[in-house]
Amino acid sequence: MVVKLERPILVGGLGLSFSLWMLQSWHDSIVQLGEFGLLSTLAVGGGLWLWQQNRPKVSLEQLDFTPVDRATAESAIAKAETIINQLAQEAENHISLNTLREQLAYLSSELDRQEIKIAVTGGKAVGKSTLIQVLKSSGWQEKQPKFHFQETAPLFRETTDKSDTAVLAEVSKSDVVLFLTNGDLTETEFQTLQQLKAANQSIILVFNKQDQYLADERASVLLSLQQRMPGYLVATAVSPIPIKVRKHENDGSVQEWMEQPAPDTAQLTQQLDAVLAQQGQKLVWTTTMRTALALKAEAKNWLNRARCDRATPVIEQYQWIAAATAFANPVPALDILATAAINAQMVIDLGNIYQQKLSLEQAQTIAGTMGSLMLKLGLVELSTKAVSTVLKSNAITFVAGGLVQGVSAAYLTRVAGLSLVEYFEQQEIALDSGTALNLEKLRQTLKKVFQQNQQMVFLQGFVNHGVKRLLPQTPQMELVSVEKPIG
């Protein structure tokens, strides 16, 4: 008859009894055990027994990932296909098209894959190869032929054939990740696990080589791992250390020898069995969706590069139009940005390149909004001061009326154009109206692009080029390096 113990006192008592049995077995090897050591050992024995009994059973929630259905995976594939088709339309002979289409076709076939891919990963010398060998030789995998194990290159190595980024990219194509550690998690290991969780990856944390720890140390490590990564922790010993066996004969003699314990992978195989039973094909669909999203991002990156190549000459054209306008008609302040430097036609032309269909009214609204943001962020004042600082190094060019404003207008037009490009690259659909702009995102983009284009080396080259365009008949001196910082 099986008795189910539910009361804490009974459970604790059984744990203490188990500990006392262990102490009796260790009697010959224990020389002296104080009161504190006895209590500690009893507590550890009870704690380990409780951890084993209360270890959470496998569930979808405890694996901390969200499985998807077939329709969701198919939708992700369709979105990737849309981007690839758009790239083919805008850059018919693009070098990446064949590879992207091959990956797309592969994804469609993956939806019906029956094999479950398991990546075995972790740092160096944590037992990845041995674990796979033990699982294959134990006979367990014969009962679960759907599982296919793949060992990755070691993580967290300073010099390796594969970087951690490349290894994690490989891991992302698996359905389940066995992440091996030989002790409590380092900060690097923890951050990597968080990264895998954020990518909706199914993870099982494997505490290997637990047999190499003393009982109290092992309990401490298990508790820490459970607290930091709750719910999907298993403990294994795939290559246990030999133990000394002592036998007392009837004649009083004692025989001793070293015995190799069998590998302990019971918790892991039980958990893998449960994963397959509870999730099955959803694991494959989730991986397919994750791979489709990565393919879409790759195709979008190629598309943005192709569009940027077409957008660059458009920005350059309008930046020099703005420069010529400001140079010919200088005003006390550079308020001309609201109408000339950031003009509606440039917004329309860039919008067309990025499939953002805008009316003239919408483009004017965007142009005015960007001009206002530049003024509020103080970019107009900063750019004028920066250009003035560079021009002061050349007495001949600095005396020309309107030159500061002309070059500043060109510079800010360039910043505005590059900001629009970066903003449009993040859009999925065309803007419906000028008010559809995300002003906070646009403000952050403007500030970021301005800072990226404020380096002294870039400014010197840009100002030199601007002076030559605005004063083509005047012999120019090359601007020298200026050490004075830009405010």
C-alpha positions as CSV (number, residue, x, y, z in Angstrom):
1,M,0.0,0.0,0.0
2,V,1.3,3.4,-0.9
3,V,0.9,6.1,1.7
4,K,0.8,9.7,0.5
5,L,2.5,12.0,3.0
6,E,1.0,15.5,3.0
7,R,1.8,16.9,6.4
8,P,5.1,18.8,6.7
9,I,6.1,17.1,10.0
10,L,5.8,13.7,8.4
11,V,7.6,14.7,5.3
12,G,10.4,16.3,7.3
13,G,10.6,13.2,9.5
14,L,11.0,10.9,6.6
15,G,13.8,13.2,5.3
16,L,15.5,13.1,8.7
17,S,15.2,9.3,8.8
18,F,16.8,9.1,5.3
19,S,19.6,11.3,6.6
20,L,20.2,9.1,9.6
21,W,20.4,6.0,7.3
22,M,23.0,7.9,5.3
23,L,25.0,8.7,8.4
24,Q,24.9,5.0,9.5
25,S,26.2,4.0,6.0
26,W,29.1,6.5,6.3
27,H,30.0,5.4,9.8
28,D,33.3,3.8,8.9
29,S,34.5,6.9,7.1
30,I,33.4,9.5,9.6
31,V,36.0,10.2,12.3
32,Q,34.2,13.0,14.2
33,L,31.0,14.8,13.7
34,G,30.1,17.6,16.0
35,E,26.6,18.7,17.0
36,F,26.5,21.5,14.3
37,G,27.7,19.1,11.6
38,L,25.1,16.6,12.6
39,L,22.3,19.1,12.4
40,S,23.6,20.5,9.1
41,T,23.7,17.0,7.6
42,L,20.2,16.2,8.7
43,A,18.9,19.4,7.3
44,V,20.7,18.9,4.0
45,G,19.3,15.3,3.7
46,G,15.8,16.4,4.4
47,G,16.2,19.4,2.0
48,L,17.4,17.3,-0.8
49,W,14.6,14.8,-0.3
50,L,12.1,17.6,-0.3
51,W,13.5,19.1,-3.4
52,Q,13.2,15.8,-5.2
53,Q,9.6,15.3,-4.1
54,N,8.5,18.9,-4.7
55,R,10.4,19.4,-8.0
56,P,7.8,20.9,-10.4
57,K,6.4,18.6,-13.0
58,V,6.8,19.8,-16.6
59,S,4.2,22.1,-18.1
60,L,4.1,24.6,-20.9
61,E,4.2,27.5,-18.5
62,Q,7.2,26.2,-16.6
63,L,9.2,26.0,-19.9
64,D,8.5,29.7,-20.1
65,F,7.9,29.9,-23.8
66,T,4.8,30.5,-25.9
67,P,4.0,27.8,-28.4
68,V,2.2,28.8,-31.6
69,D,-0.2,27.0,-33.9
70,R,0.3,26.3,-37.6
71,A,-1.6,29.3,-38.8
72,T,0.7,31.7,-36.9
73,A,3.8,30.0,-38.4
74,E,2.2,30.2,-41.9
75,S,1.5,33.9,-41.3
76,A,5.1,34.6,-40.4
77,I,6.3,32.8,-43.6
78,A,3.8,34.9,-45.7
79,K,5.2,38.1,-44.2
80,A,8.8,37.1,-45.0
81,E,7.6,36.2,-48.6
82,T,6.1,39.7,-48.9
83,I,9.4,41.4,-48.1
84,I,11.3,39.1,-50.4
85,N,8.9,39.8,-53.3
86,Q,9.2,43.5,-52.6
87,L,13.0,43.2,-52.8
88,A,12.7,41.4,-56.1
89,Q,10.4,44.1,-57.5
90,E,12.7,47.0,-56.5
91,A,16.1,45.2,-57.1
92,E,15.4,42.5,-59.7
93,N,19.0,41.2,-59.8
94,H,19.9,41.5,-56.2
95,I,22.6,39.1,-55.1
96,S,20.6,37.8,-52.1
97,L,17.4,36.9,-53.9
98,N,18.3,33.2,-54.7
99,T,19.4,32.5,-51.2
100,L,16.4,34.1,-49.6
101,R,14.0,32.2,-51.9
102,E,15.7,28.9,-51.1
103,Q,15.3,29.6,-47.3
104,L,11.7,30.5,-47.9
105,A,11.0,27.2,-49.7
106,Y,12.8,25.3,-46.9
107,L,10.5,27.0,-44.3
108,S,7.4,25.8,-46.0
109,S,8.6,22.3,-45.9
110,E,9.5,22.6,-42.2
111,L,5.9,23.0,-41.1
112,D,5.4,19.2,-41.4
113,R,8.7,18.2,-39.9
114,Q,8.3,15.3,-37.4
115,E,11.8,15.3,-36.0
116,I,12.4,17.3,-32.8
117,K,15.7,19.2,-32.9
118,I,17.5,19.5,-29.6
119,A,20.5,21.8,-29.2
120,V,22.9,20.9,-26.4
121,T,24.8,24.0,-25.4
122,G,26.8,25.6,-22.6
123,G,30.3,26.6,-21.7
124,K,33.4,24.5,-22.1
125,A,33.8,21.1,-20.4
126,V,30.2,21.0,-19.0
127,G,29.5,17.5,-20.4
128,K,27.7,18.2,-23.7
129,S,29.3,15.4,-25.7
130,T,29.1,12.9,-22.9
131,L,25.4,13.7,-22.3
132,I,24.6,13.0,-26.0
133,Q,26.6,9.7,-25.9
134,V,24.9,8.6,-22.7
135,L,21.4,9.3,-24.1
136,K,22.1,7.4,-27.3
137,S,23.7,4.4,-25.6
138,S,21.1,4.1,-22.8
139,G,18.4,2.8,-25.1
140,W,16.1,5.6,-24.2
141,Q,16.5,7.4,-27.6
142,E,15.4,4.2,-29.3
143,K,12.0,4.7,-27.7
144,Q,12.0,8.4,-28.8
145,P,13.3,8.3,-32.3
146,K,11.9,11.8,-33.1
147,F,14.6,13.5,-31.0
148,H,17.7,14.6,-32.8
149,F,20.6,16.0,-30.7
150,Q,23.1,18.5,-31.9
151,E,26.0,19.7,-29.9
152,T,27.0,23.4,-30.3
153,A,30.5,24.9,-30.1
154,P,31.3,26.0,-26.5
155,L,30.0,29.3,-25.3
156,F,31.8,32.0,-23.4
157,R,35.3,31.4,-24.8
158,E,37.6,34.3,-25.6
159,T,39.1,32.6,-28.7
160,T,36.9,30.2,-30.6
161,D,36.1,29.3,-34.2
162,K,32.5,30.5,-33.6
163,S,31.5,33.6,-31.6
164,D,28.7,33.4,-29.1
165,T,26.4,35.2,-31.5
166,A,27.0,32.6,-34.2
167,V,26.4,29.8,-31.7
168,L,23.1,31.4,-30.5
169,A,22.0,31.8,-34.1
170,E,22.5,28.1,-34.6
171,V,20.7,27.4,-31.3
172,S,17.7,29.5,-32.5
173,K,17.0,26.9,-35.2
174,S,16.4,24.1,-32.6
175,D,13.1,23.2,-31.0
176,V,14.4,22.6,-27.5
177,V,17.6,23.9,-25.9
178,L,19.5,21.9,-23.2
179,F,21.6,24.4,-21.4
180,L,24.3,22.7,-19.4
181,T,26.0,24.2,-16.4
182,N,28.3,22.6,-13.8
183,G,27.3,24.9,-10.9
184,D,25.5,28.1,-10.0
185,L,24.9,30.4,-13.0
186,T,27.5,33.0,-13.8
187,E,26.2,36.4,-14.8
188,T,27.1,35.7,-18.4
189,E,25.3,32.4,-18.4
190,F,22.2,34.1,-16.8
191,Q,22.2,36.8,-19.5
192,T,22.4,34.2,-22.3
193,L,19.5,32.3,-20.8
194,Q,17.5,35.5,-20.6
195,Q,18.3,36.2,-24.3
196,L,17.1,32.8,-25.3
197,K,13.9,33.3,-23.3
198,A,13.3,36.6,-25.0
199,A,13.5,34.8,-28.3
200,N,10.7,32.5,-27.2
201,Q,13.0,29.5,-27.1
202,S,12.1,26.4,-25.2
203,I,14.8,25.8,-22.6
204,I,15.7,23.1,-20.1
205,L,18.5,24.0,-17.6
206,V,20.6,21.0,-16.9
207,F,22.7,21.0,-13.7
208,N,25.4,18.4,-14.6
209,K,28.1,16.8,-12.5
210,Q,26.0,17.2,-9.4
211,D,27.8,14.2,-7.9
212,Q,31.0,16.2,-7.6
213,Y,29.4,18.4,-4.9
214,L,29.1,17.7,-1.2
215,A,25.5,17.2,-0.1
216,D,25.1,20.7,1.4
217,E,26.8,22.4,-1.6
218,R,24.6,20.5,-4.0
219,A,21.4,21.6,-2.2
220,S,22.6,25.2,-2.2
221,V,23.3,25.2,-6.0
222,L,20.0,23.5,-6.7
223,L,18.1,26.1,-4.7
224,S,19.9,29.0,-6.4
225,L,19.3,27.6,-9.8
226,Q,15.6,27.0,-9.1
227,Q,15.2,30.5,-7.8
228,R,16.9,32.2,-10.8
229,M,15.4,29.9,-13.5
230,P,12.2,28.5,-11.9
231,G,10.4,25.5,-13.3
232,Y,12.6,23.9,-15.9
233,L,15.6,22.6,-14.0
234,V,16.9,19.1,-14.0
235,A,20.0,17.6,-12.3
236,T,22.2,15.0,-14.0
237,A,25.4,13.1,-13.5
238,V,26.3,11.8,-17.0
239,S,29.8,10.7,-16.0
240,P,29.7,10.1,-12.2
241,I,33.0,9.9,-10.3
242,P,33.9,6.4,-9.1
243,I,33.1,5.6,-5.5
244,K,34.9,3.4,-3.0
245,V,33.1,0.2,-2.0
246,R,34.1,-1.6,1.2
247,K,33.0,-5.2,2.1
248,H,33.4,-6.8,5.5
249,E,34.0,-10.6,5.3
250,N,32.9,-13.1,7.9
251,D,36.5,-13.8,8.8
252,G,37.0,-10.1,9.7
253,S,38.9,-9.1,6.6
254,V,37.9,-6.1,4.6
255,Q,37.9,-5.8,0.8
256,E,37.8,-2.4,-1.0
257,W,37.5,-1.5,-4.6
258,M,36.4,1.4,-6.8
259,E,33.0,1.1,-8.5
260,Q,31.7,3.2,-11.4
261,P,28.1,4.3,-10.8
262,A,25.7,4.3,-13.8
263,P,25.0,7.7,-15.4
264,D,22.0,9.5,-13.9
265,T,19.8,11.1,-16.6
266,A,16.4,10.0,-15.3
267,Q,15.1,13.5,-14.6
268,L,16.1,14.7,-18.0
269,T,14.6,11.9,-20.0
270,Q,11.4,12.2,-18.1
271,Q,11.2,15.9,-18.8
272,L,12.0,15.4,-22.5
273,D,9.3,12.7,-22.7
274,A,6.8,15.2,-21.1
275,V,7.8,18.0,-23.5
276,L,7.1,15.8,-26.5
277,A,3.8,14.5,-25.1
278,Q,2.5,17.9,-24.2
279,Q,3.8,20.1,-27.1
280,G,4.6,17.8,-30.0
281,Q,4.2,19.5,-33.3
282,K,3.8,23.0,-31.7
283,L,7.6,22.9,-31.0
284,V,8.2,22.7,-34.7
285,W,5.7,25.4,-35.6
286,T,7.3,27.7,-33.0
287,T,10.8,27.2,-34.4
288,T,9.4,27.7,-37.9
289,M,7.9,31.0,-36.9
290,R,11.1,32.1,-35.2
291,T,13.1,31.3,-38.3
292,A,10.6,33.0,-40.5
293,L,10.9,36.2,-38.5
294,A,14.7,36.0,-38.8
295,L,14.4,35.6,-42.6
296,K,12.0,38.5,-42.8
297,A,14.5,40.7,-40.9
298,E,17.3,39.6,-43.2
299,A,15.3,40.4,-46.3
300,K,14.2,43.7,-44.8
301,N,17.8,44.6,-44.2
302,W,18.7,43.9,-47.8
303,L,15.7,45.9,-49.0
304,N,16.6,48.9,-46.8
305,R,20.2,48.8,-48.1
306,A,18.9,48.9,-51.7
307,R,16.5,51.8,-50.9
308,C,19.2,53.7,-49.0
309,D,21.4,53.6,-52.2
310,R,18.5,55.3,-54.0
311,A,17.7,57.7,-51.2
312,T,21.3,59.0,-50.8
313,P,21.5,61.1,-54.0
314,V,18.0,62.5,-53.3
315,I,19.2,63.8,-49.9
316,E,22.3,65.2,-51.5
317,Q,20.3,67.0,-54.1
318,Y,18.0,68.7,-51.6
319,Q,20.7,69.5,-49.2
320,W,22.5,71.6,-51.8
321,I,19.3,73.2,-52.9
322,A,18.7,74.3,-49.3
323,A,22.3,75.5,-49.1
324,A,22.0,77.6,-52.2
325,T,18.7,79.2,-51.0
326,A,20.1,80.1,-47.6
327,F,23.3,81.4,-49.1
328,A,21.6,83.7,-51.6
329,N,19.0,85.0,-49.1
330,P,20.5,85.0,-45.7
331,V,18.2,85.9,-42.8
332,P,19.1,86.9,-39.2
333,A,18.1,83.4,-37.9
334,L,18.0,80.1,-39.6
335,D,14.2,79.8,-39.4
336,I,14.4,78.9,-43.1
337,L,14.6,75.3,-42.0
338,A,10.9,75.1,-41.6
339,T,10.3,75.7,-45.4
340,A,13.5,75.3,-47.4
341,A,15.9,72.9,-45.7
342,I,13.2,70.4,-44.8
343,N,10.9,70.8,-47.8
344,A,7.9,68.8,-48.7
345,Q,9.2,67.6,-52.0
346,M,12.1,65.8,-50.4
347,V,9.7,64.1,-47.9
348,I,7.5,62.9,-50.8
349,D,10.5,61.6,-52.8
350,L,11.9,59.7,-49.9
351,G,8.4,58.4,-49.0
352,N,8.1,57.0,-52.5
353,I,11.3,55.1,-52.2
354,Y,10.2,53.6,-48.9
355,Q,6.7,52.9,-50.1
356,Q,5.2,55.5,-47.8
357,K,2.6,57.1,-50.0
358,L,2.2,60.7,-48.9
359,S,0.1,63.6,-50.2
360,L,1.5,67.1,-50.5
361,E,-0.4,68.1,-47.5
362,Q,1.0,65.2,-45.4
363,A,4.5,65.9,-46.6
364,Q,4.2,69.6,-45.6
365,T,3.0,68.5,-42.2
366,I,6.0,66.2,-41.8
367,A,8.4,68.9,-43.0
368,G,7.0,71.4,-40.6
369,T,7.1,68.9,-37.7
370,M,10.7,68.1,-38.3
371,G,11.6,71.8,-38.5
372,S,9.9,72.4,-35.2
373,L,11.6,69.4,-33.6
374,M,15.0,70.6,-34.8
375,L,14.4,74.0,-33.2
376,K,13.2,72.5,-29.9
377,L,16.1,70.2,-29.7
378,G,18.5,73.1,-30.3
379,L,20.0,71.4,-33.4
380,V,19.8,74.7,-35.4
381,E,21.9,76.6,-32.9
382,L,24.4,73.7,-32.5
383,S,24.9,73.2,-36.2
384,T,25.4,76.9,-36.9
385,K,28.0,77.1,-34.1
386,A,29.7,73.9,-35.3
387,V,29.9,75.2,-38.9
388,S,31.1,78.6,-37.7
389,T,33.9,77.0,-35.7
390,V,35.2,75.1,-38.7
391,L,34.9,78.1,-41.0
392,K,36.8,80.3,-38.7
393,S,39.9,78.3,-39.4
394,N,39.9,79.9,-42.9
395,A,39.8,83.7,-43.0
396,I,39.1,83.9,-46.8
397,T,35.9,81.8,-46.8
398,F,34.6,83.0,-43.5
399,V,34.0,86.6,-44.7
400,A,31.6,85.5,-47.4
401,G,28.1,86.6,-46.5
402,G,25.5,83.8,-45.9
403,L,28.1,81.1,-46.1
404,V,27.5,79.9,-42.5
405,Q,23.8,79.7,-43.1
406,G,24.2,78.0,-46.4
407,V,26.4,75.3,-45.1
408,S,24.3,74.9,-42.0
409,A,21.2,74.6,-44.1
410,A,22.8,71.9,-46.1
411,Y,24.0,70.1,-43.0
412,L,20.6,70.1,-41.3
413,T,18.8,69.1,-44.5
414,R,21.1,66.1,-44.6
415,V,20.4,65.2,-41.0
416,A,16.7,65.5,-41.7
417,G,16.9,63.3,-44.7
418,L,18.9,60.6,-43.0
419,S,16.5,60.8,-40.1
420,L,13.5,60.2,-42.4
421,V,15.3,57.3,-44.0
422,E,16.0,55.6,-40.6
423,Y,12.4,56.3,-39.5
424,F,10.9,54.9,-42.7
425,E,13.1,51.8,-42.5
426,Q,11.2,50.9,-39.3
427,Q,7.8,51.2,-40.9
428,E,5.7,48.2,-41.9
429,I,2.9,50.1,-43.7
430,A,2.4,53.4,-45.4
431,L,1.5,56.4,-43.3
432,D,-2.1,57.4,-43.6
433,S,-1.6,61.0,-42.6
434,G,0.9,63.4,-41.2
435,T,-0.6,63.0,-37.7
436,A,0.3,59.3,-37.9
437,L,3.9,60.1,-37.3
438,N,5.3,58.8,-34.0
439,L,6.7,62.1,-32.8
440,E,8.7,60.7,-29.9
441,K,10.4,58.1,-32.2
442,L,11.1,60.8,-34.7
443,R,12.6,63.1,-32.1
444,Q,14.9,60.3,-30.8
445,T,15.9,59.5,-34.4
446,L,16.7,63.1,-35.2
447,K,18.8,63.4,-32.1
448,K,20.6,60.1,-32.8
449,V,21.4,61.0,-36.4
450,F,22.6,64.5,-35.5
451,Q,25.0,63.1,-32.9
452,Q,26.3,60.5,-35.4
453,N,27.0,63.3,-38.0
454,Q,28.6,65.7,-35.6
455,Q,32.1,64.3,-35.5
456,M,34.8,66.9,-36.4
457,V,36.3,64.9,-39.3
458,F,33.0,64.6,-41.0
459,L,32.2,68.3,-40.4
460,Q,35.5,69.4,-41.9
461,G,34.9,67.4,-45.0
462,F,31.3,68.5,-45.3
463,V,32.1,72.2,-44.9
464,N,35.0,71.9,-47.4
465,H,32.6,70.4,-49.9
466,G,29.9,73.0,-49.2
467,V,32.3,76.0,-49.6
468,K,33.4,74.7,-53.0
469,R,29.9,74.4,-54.1
470,L,28.8,77.8,-52.8
471,L,31.9,79.7,-53.8
472,P,33.1,77.9,-57.0
473,Q,35.0,80.9,-58.4
474,T,37.1,81.6,-55.2
475,P,40.4,79.9,-54.7
476,Q,39.9,77.8,-51.5
477,M,42.3,76.8,-48.8
478,E,41.9,73.4,-47.2
479,L,40.5,73.7,-43.7
480,V,42.8,72.6,-41.0
481,S,42.0,70.5,-38.0
482,V,40.4,72.5,-35.2
483,E,40.9,71.3,-31.6
484,K,38.3,73.6,-30.1
485,P,35.4,71.4,-29.0
486,I,31.9,71.9,-30.5
487,G,29.4,73.1,-28.0
